[in-house]
Amino acid sequence: MTSELLDQALVEEATKKSGLIWVRGAGAPAARAVWHAWADGGVCLVGDGAEQPLAGLADGGTAEVTVRSKDKGGRLVTWTATVAELSAGTPEWDAAVAELKGKRLNAPDGEAMTERWARESRVLRLTPTGALLPVPPGNLAEPPVPSPATTRRPIPAGLPRLLAKRRKSK
């Protein structure tokens, strides 16, 4: 009994403090990093539409959640969860969206994002099943999933000179 309570406390505290978790839905080839909010004993996610992709997560399915340490960024705990899709307009959806709204950074539509989420996105709750998975041995690093949101490009040739001029003028 004590071990179960300690495991539950570890999952809750680690997940609350981590700004990013890795989630792999049943049948998905790899875990995907997602932002989240912890509310009412589970992880709340918003995705699809213009938000983060939630491929492999289906209502009634299962997921594997890996949480990193806030201090060092390494894998801290991996736990299993059941997935539930919340319907827009229900009290559960409203509570989840209230938590998620505070965690969403740089929303393109500001306060109107909740209406957009209701129209085009899915809000999911991942509830821990109580089962912790052992930390797998070795390095689980994988190349990033291809995305049009890439920002890495070569710096313009004149940028170092421009920055040097700014430093001299100050």
HELIX and SHEET records of a PDB file:
HELIX    1   1 THR A    2  LYS A   17  1                                  16    
HELIX    2   2 PRO A   91  LYS A  103  1                                  13    
HELIX    3   3 GLY A  110  ALA A  112  5                                   3    
HELIX    4   4 MET A  113  GLU A  120  1                                   8    
HELIX    5   5 LEU A  159  SER A  169  1                                  11    
SHEET    1   A 7 ARG A  32  VAL A  34  0                                        
SHEET    2   A 7 ILE A  21  GLY A  25 -1                                        
SHEET    3   A 7 THR A  62  ARG A  68 -1                                        
SHEET    4   A 7 ARG A  75  LEU A  86 -1                                        
SHEET    5   A 7 ARG A 122  LEU A 133 -1                                        
SHEET    6   A 7 GLY A  42  GLY A  47 -1                                        
SHEET    7   A 7 ALA A  37  ALA A  39 -1                                        
END                                                                             
